[in-house]
């Protein structure tokens, strides 16, 4: 005969799901009243208070995450890094920054280090001339 196995899952991987479990426990305990098997063994008043506080914090976190996502989107649009934008999107900081770089490069041709005080990272180096491939007949 097969042996019966039992596993009762209490996962904390998803805080919202865990908070729902705690609220369900509180609701069932309240519904059973004095007949609850938890009465006298667990401080259900503290349990209920903490479950309610955790639920409130969870709701607050959801609202803050929505605000954060909105703010990140607004910032990306201003920067020019939002979906569908690139260095050619007029009116963005990326577009204008590249314009400024190009103008400053033109004004400082041969003295590109002059862009550093403007905040640009300038790397000046030298490269060997490429060797030409031998002509084939």
C-alpha positions in Angstrom: 0.0 0.0 0.0 1.3 3.4 -0.9 2.3 5.8 1.9 0.3 9.0 2.1 2.4 12.1 1.9 1.2 15.6 2.8 2.7 19.0 2.1 1.0 22.2 3.1 2.6 25.0 1.2 3.4 28.3 2.9 5.5 30.2 0.4 6.9 33.6 1.1 8.2 34.0 -2.5 5.3 36.3 -3.4 4.5 38.7 -0.5 1.1 39.5 -1.9 0.1 35.8 -2.0 1.5 35.3 1.5 -0.4 38.3 2.9 -3.6 36.9 1.4 -2.9 33.6 3.3 -2.5 35.5 6.6 -5.8 37.5 5.9 -7.6 34.2 5.1 -6.4 32.7 8.4 -7.6 35.8 10.3 -11.0 35.6 8.5 -11.5 31.9 9.2 -10.5 32.4 12.9 -12.9 35.3 13.2 -15.7 33.2 11.6 -15.2 30.3 14.0 -14.9 32.6 17.0 -14.4 30.6 20.2 -14.5 27.4 18.3 -11.3 28.2 16.4 -8.5 25.7 17.2 -6.1 28.7 17.2 -7.7 30.4 20.1 -5.5 30.5 23.2 -2.6 29.1 21.3 -1.8 32.1 19.0 -2.2 35.8 19.8 -4.7 36.3 17.0 -5.1 40.0 17.8 -1.4 40.6 17.1 -1.6 38.3 14.1 -4.6 40.2 12.7 -3.0 43.6 13.3 0.2 42.5 11.6 -1.7 41.0 8.6 -3.6 44.2 8.2 -0.5 46.3 8.4 1.3 44.1 5.9 -1.6 44.4 3.6 -1.6 48.2 3.8 2.1 48.3 3.1 1.7 45.9 0.2 -1.0 48.2 -1.3 1.2 51.2 -0.7 4.1 49.5 -2.4 2.0 48.7 -5.4 1.0 52.4 -5.7 4.6 53.5 -5.3 5.8 51.0 -8.0 3.2 52.3 -10.4 4.4 55.9 -9.7 8.0 54.7 -10.2 7.2 53.1 -13.5 5.5 56.3 -14.6 8.5 58.5 -13.5 11.0 56.1 -15.2 8.9 56.4 -18.4 8.9 60.2 -18.2 12.6 60.3 -17.6 13.3 58.0 -20.5 11.2 60.2 -22.9 13.1 63.3 -21.8 16.4 61.5 -22.3 15.4 60.0 -25.6 15.9 56.4 -24.5 12.2 55.4 -24.4 10.9 52.7 -26.8 10.8 54.0 -30.3 13.3 56.8 -29.6 16.9 57.0 -30.7 19.6 59.6 -31.3 17.6 61.0 -34.2 14.5 61.8 -32.1 14.3 65.6 -32.1 13.7 67.5 -28.9 15.3 64.9 -26.6 18.3 65.4 -24.4 20.2 62.7 -26.4 19.5 64.5 -29.7 20.6 67.9 -28.3 23.6 66.4 -26.5 24.8 64.9 -29.7 24.2 68.2 -31.5 26.3 69.9 -28.8 29.1 67.3 -29.1 29.2 67.7 -32.9 29.3 71.5 -32.8 32.0 71.4 -30.1 34.0 68.9 -32.1 33.8 71.1 -35.2 34.8 74.2 -33.2 37.7 72.4 -31.6 39.0 70.3 -34.5 42.6 69.2 -33.6 42.0 70.1 -29.9 39.3 67.5 -29.0 40.5 67.5 -25.4 38.7 70.9 -25.1 35.5 68.9 -24.8 36.4 67.5 -21.4 35.5 70.6 -19.4 32.1 70.3 -21.0 31.7 66.9 -19.4 32.4 64.7 -22.4 34.7 61.8 -21.9 37.4 62.2 -24.5 39.8 59.5 -25.5 42.6 60.5 -27.8 44.7 57.8 -29.3 46.4 56.8 -32.5 45.9 54.0 -34.8 48.2 52.4 -37.4 47.3 53.0 -41.0 45.6 50.0 -42.4 47.7 47.8 -44.7 46.4 47.6 -48.1 45.6 44.1 -49.4 47.8 43.1 -52.3 46.2 43.5 -55.6 45.1 40.4 -57.3 45.4 39.9 -61.0 
